[in-house]
């Protein structure tokens, strides 16, 4: 598996990297007091040190072309650098751009998970530019230093457009210094990038400076899912959840929901379930129903309890917590539920 710097990592190696001059967070020629070191460790947990991604290629529906491009790019950079020449530039600087929720970050995480013996370092550009630190440009210097030190490596810069934005509240000019240092490191990247794949994402590529865009040797557009992918996503996120959708309903969702992202589909199922839970948890009366329990969807039983109005025939005043979990009836998700949310 890829080597990951975790938030909860307490190993001697990770602590040394965080608090030494070779880490992302400390300038190589700067010494700090204990208070400064504690601040650095806090910033580390919030900006760069990431939990190990648990995402496989198979978890991402669609985007087959982008998956293959990323696989081949990493293989060329880490396994076959000898076939490259001065006239052939590897795809070691890739910009993923497209609508919000289309799967850009998921692709980066899956690449890290599937890459054997590769260090994965993830940083949000918005965190660097908005987090207070006395010398933010030192963070950028050591980020690239750490990436080189642990090659073969993948450096993932999320929301790279933040490096291009002016902050009216930045009286110290730290954002400008960060952006300037990034440009410097990007230029230096040409001369020392063996074994490194740099990925960046943005939802708004038109805001990027031309120099930043041209620096990336490959730009991959990550679109919203197509009709077939949308159907597959609805099926995937519904999973074993009780629902009344037919194949024709799923096809209708796939055909009509042309404007939704994979994140939208996932959220819609979650939101419907949340509303269903609110109905059950807020009910003051329940009635006995004949239906299939969530634990055994293919079986029909006659001892489930569903929320109902107080004047409904057979209503019993009670609270949801009075029933065993497997005896509560959760209304199945319907086509109209999803259409209403989306």
C-alpha positions in Angstrom: 0.0 0.0 0.0 1.0 3.6 -0.4 2.9 5.1 2.5 0.6 7.6 4.2 1.3 10.3 6.7 -1.6 9.9 9.1 -3.2 12.4 11.5 -2.9 10.0 14.4 0.6 8.8 13.5 2.9 8.8 16.6 5.9 7.0 15.2 9.4 8.5 15.8 9.8 8.9 12.0 6.6 11.1 11.6 7.4 13.2 14.7 10.9 13.7 13.4 9.6 14.8 10.0 7.1 17.2 11.5 9.5 18.9 13.9 12.8 18.8 12.0 14.1 21.0 9.3 13.4 18.3 6.7 9.6 18.3 7.3 7.0 20.2 5.5 6.3 22.5 8.4 9.7 23.7 9.6 12.2 25.8 7.6 15.5 24.1 7.3 17.4 27.0 8.7 14.9 28.1 11.3 14.7 27.1 15.0 11.5 27.3 17.0 10.4 27.4 20.6 8.2 24.7 22.1 5.1 26.9 21.5 6.0 27.3 17.9 6.5 23.5 17.6 3.1 22.9 19.1 1.5 25.3 16.6 3.4 23.5 13.8 2.0 20.1 14.9 -1.5 21.5 15.0 -1.2 23.0 11.5 0.2 19.7 10.3 -2.8 17.8 11.4 -5.2 20.3 9.7 -3.4 20.8 6.5 -1.2 18.0 5.2 -1.2 14.9 7.4 -4.0 12.8 6.0 -5.7 9.5 6.9 -5.0 6.6 4.6 -7.5 6.7 1.7 -9.6 3.5 1.6 -10.8 4.0 -1.9 -10.3 1.6 -4.8 -10.7 2.1 -8.5 -13.7 -0.2 -8.4 -15.4 2.2 -5.9 -15.5 4.9 -8.6 -18.3 4.5 -11.1 -17.5 5.7 -14.6 -14.5 8.0 -15.4 -12.7 5.0 -17.1 -10.6 7.2 -19.4 -9.4 9.4 -16.5 -8.5 6.3 -14.5 -6.4 4.8 -17.3 -4.6 8.2 -17.9 -3.7 8.4 -14.2 -2.6 4.8 -14.0 -0.3 5.1 -17.0 1.0 8.5 -15.8 2.1 7.1 -12.5 3.6 4.0 -14.0 5.6 6.1 -16.5 6.9 8.4 -13.7 7.7 5.7 -11.1 8.4 2.6 -13.0 9.6 3.5 -16.5 11.5 6.8 -16.3 14.4 5.4 -18.4 12.2 5.5 -21.6 11.9 9.3 -21.3 14.2 11.8 -23.0 14.7 15.5 -22.8 12.3 15.9 -25.7 9.6 13.7 -24.1 7.9 15.3 -21.1 6.2 12.8 -18.8 2.7 13.5 -17.5 4.0 14.2 -14.1 2.0 17.4 -13.6 -1.7 16.8 -14.0 -4.6 19.2 -13.5 -8.0 17.7 -12.8 -10.7 20.2 -13.5 -14.5 19.9 -13.7 -17.7 20.6 -11.8 -17.9 20.2 -8.1 -18.6 16.7 -6.9 -17.6 15.0 -10.2 -14.9 12.8 -8.6 -11.6 14.6 -8.9 -10.6 14.1 -5.3 -11.8 10.5 -5.3 -9.5 9.8 -8.3 -6.5 11.1 -6.4 -7.3 9.0 -3.4 -7.9 5.8 -5.4 -4.6 6.4 -7.2 -2.9 6.6 -3.8 -4.6 3.5 -2.5 -3.9 1.4 -5.5 -0.2 2.5 -5.8 2.2 0.1 -4.1 5.2 1.6 -2.2 4.3 5.2 -3.1 4.1 8.0 -0.6 0.9 10.0 -0.8 1.0 13.6 0.5 -2.2 15.6 0.3 -2.6 19.3 1.0 -5.5 21.8 0.5 -4.3 25.0 -1.1 -7.1 26.9 0.7 -5.7 25.7 4.1 -2.2 27.0 3.2 -3.4 30.4 2.2 -5.9 30.9 5.0 -4.1 29.3 8.0 -2.0 31.7 10.0 1.7 31.0 10.2 4.6 33.4 10.6 6.5 32.2 7.5 3.9 30.4 5.2 6.4 30.3 2.3 8.5 27.9 4.5 5.5 25.5 4.5 5.6 25.5 0.7 9.4 25.0 0.5 9.3 22.0 2.8 6.2 20.5 1.2 8.1 20.0 -2.0 11.3 19.0 -0.1 9.3 16.3 1.7 7.8 15.1 -1.5 11.2 14.7 -3.1 12.6 13.0 0.0 10.0 10.3 0.0 9.8 9.5 -3.7 8.3 7.7 -5.5 5.5 10.0 -4.3 2.2 11.5 -5.2 1.7 15.2 -4.2 -2.0 16.1 -4.3 -2.9 19.9 -4.2 -6.6 20.3 -3.7 -8.3 23.5 -4.7 -5.3 24.9 -6.4 -7.3 27.9 -7.5 -6.8 29.4 -4.0 -3.2 30.1 -5.0 -4.5 32.5 -7.6 -6.9 34.5 -5.4 -6.2 37.8 -3.7 -7.2 38.1 0.0 -8.3 41.7 0.9 -7.7 40.9 4.5 -4.1 39.8 3.9 -2.4 42.8 5.3 0.9 41.0 5.8 1.0 39.9 2.2 1.4 36.2 3.2 -0.9 34.9 0.5 1.2 36.7 -2.2 4.3 35.2 -0.7 2.8 31.7 -0.7 1.8 32.1 -4.3 5.2 33.4 -5.3 6.9 30.5 -3.5 4.6 28.0 -5.2 5.5 29.5 -8.6 9.2 29.2 -7.7 8.9 25.6 -6.6 6.9 24.8 -9.8 9.7 26.1 -11.9 12.3 24.1 -9.9 10.1 21.0 -10.3 11.3 20.7 -13.9 14.9 20.0 -12.9 14.2 17.5 -10.0 10.9 15.6 -10.5 12.0 12.0 -11.1 9.6 9.6 -9.3 7.1 12.3 -8.5 3.5 12.7 -9.8 1.9 16.0 -8.9 -1.9 16.2 -9.1 -4.0 19.3 -8.6 -7.7 20.0 -8.8 -10.0 23.0 -9.4 -13.7 23.6 -10.0 -13.0 27.0 -11.6 -10.0 26.7 -14.0 -10.9 30.0 -15.7 -9.6 31.8 -12.6 -6.1 30.3 -12.8 -3.2 32.4 -14.0 -2.0 31.4 -17.4 1.4 30.5 -16.1 -0.1 28.0 -13.6 -2.3 26.4 -16.3 0.6 26.1 -18.7 2.8 24.5 -16.0 0.6 21.4 -16.0 1.6 19.1 -18.9 -1.8 17.4 -18.8 -5.3 18.7 -18.2 -8.0 16.2 -17.6 -11.6 17.2 -17.7 -13.6 15.3 -15.1 -17.3 15.6 -16.3 -20.6 15.0 -14.6 -21.6 11.3 -14.9 -23.4 10.2 -18.0 -26.8 8.5 -18.2 -25.4 4.9 -17.6 -23.2 6.1 -14.8 -26.0 7.9 -13.1 -28.2 4.7 -13.1 -25.3 2.7 -11.7 -24.7 5.3 -9.0 -28.3 5.3 -7.9 -28.2 1.5 -7.7 -24.9 1.6 -5.8 -25.9 4.2 -3.2 -29.3 2.7 -2.7 -27.6 -0.6 -2.0 -29.6 -2.8 0.4 -31.7 0.2 1.5 -35.4 -0.5 1.4 -36.9 1.2 -1.7 -39.7 0.8 -4.1 -37.9 1.9 -7.3 -38.3 -0.3 -10.4 -35.8 -0.7 -13.2 -37.9 1.8 -15.2 -37.7 4.3 -12.3 -33.9 4.0 -12.2 -33.7 4.5 -16.0 -35.9 7.6 -15.6 -33.6 9.1 -13.0 -30.6 8.3 -15.1 -32.1 10.0 -18.2 -33.6 13.1 -16.5 -31.0 14.0 -13.9 -28.5 15.3 -16.4 -27.3 18.1 -14.1 -26.4 16.0 -11.0 -23.0 14.9 -9.8 -22.1 11.6 -8.1 -21.9 13.6 -4.9 -25.4 14.9 -5.5 -26.7 11.3 -5.9 -25.0 10.1 -2.8 -26.3 13.1 -0.8 -29.9 12.6 -2.2 -30.1 9.1 -0.8 -28.6 10.2 2.5 -31.1 13.1 2.8 -34.1 10.9 2.1 -32.9 8.5 4.8 -32.4 11.4 7.2 -36.0 12.6 6.6 -37.3 9.1 7.1 -35.4 8.8 10.4 -36.8 12.2 11.5 -40.3 10.9 10.9 -39.7 7.7 13.0 -37.8 9.5 15.8 -40.4 12.2 16.1 -43.4 10.0 16.1 -45.6 9.8 19.2 -47.9 7.0 17.9 -47.2 3.7 16.1 -49.3 1.0 14.5 -48.6 -2.6 13.7 -48.0 -3.3 10.0 -47.3 -6.3 7.7 -44.1 -5.6 5.8 -40.5 -6.7 5.2 -38.0 -5.8 7.9 -34.8 -4.0 6.9 -32.7 -6.9 8.2 -34.6 -9.4 6.0 -35.9 -7.5 3.0 -37.2 -10.7 1.3 -39.3 -11.8 4.2 -42.7 -10.5 5.2 -43.6 -10.4 8.9 -46.7 -9.0 10.8 -45.0 -7.6 13.9 -43.4 -4.4 12.6 -44.3 -1.0 14.0 -44.7 2.1 11.8 -45.2 5.8 12.8 -48.8 7.0 12.3 -51.2 9.8 13.3 -52.7 9.6 16.8 -56.2 9.1 15.4 -55.2 6.2 13.1 -57.1 3.0 13.8 -55.0 0.8 16.1 -52.5 3.6 16.9 -50.5 3.0 20.1 -48.9 5.9 22.0 -45.2 5.1 22.2 -41.7 6.2 21.3 -39.4 4.7 18.7 -36.9 3.7 21.4 -39.6 1.5 23.0 -39.3 -1.0 20.1 -36.4 -3.3 19.2 -34.5 -1.9 16.2 -35.5 -4.8 14.0 -39.2 -4.2 14.8 -39.3 -0.7 13.4 -40.7 -0.2 10.0 -38.8 2.4 7.9 -40.8 3.6 4.9 -39.0 2.6 1.7 -37.4 5.2 -0.6 -39.6 6.1 -3.5 -39.0 7.7 -6.9 -40.9 10.8 -5.8 -38.6 11.1 -2.7 -35.5 11.3 -4.8 -37.1 13.5 -7.5 -38.2 16.0 -4.8 -34.7 16.1 -3.2 -32.9 16.5 -6.6 
